Amino acid sequence: MATWRFRPKRIDEDGDVADEFFDEVLPDSSSSIDEHHKPLPRFEVKYSTRPAKIKKQMMSHEGKIQLRVEHQGRLRWI
């Protein structure tokens, strides 16, 4: 059986799995924002996620690598 190497995955409180999660940092609402000079959105890494527990990996018929992840005591394929 082949084993693939991948970046460690993270899981959030909703059970979503990704390489990284980000939170949008909203601008200070007390300053007046001109419609023509809106600041660009800013994001920061969300540190409240935890490492995902990968139980198994396999390749689907379409050639996509799928991971079996444990979340809240349940296993699911991602």
Summary of the structure (lengths in Angstrom):
residues: 78
radius of gyration: 18.4
end to end distance: 19.3
largest distance: 60.1
contacts: 136
relative contact order: 0.26
helix: 4%
strand: 41%
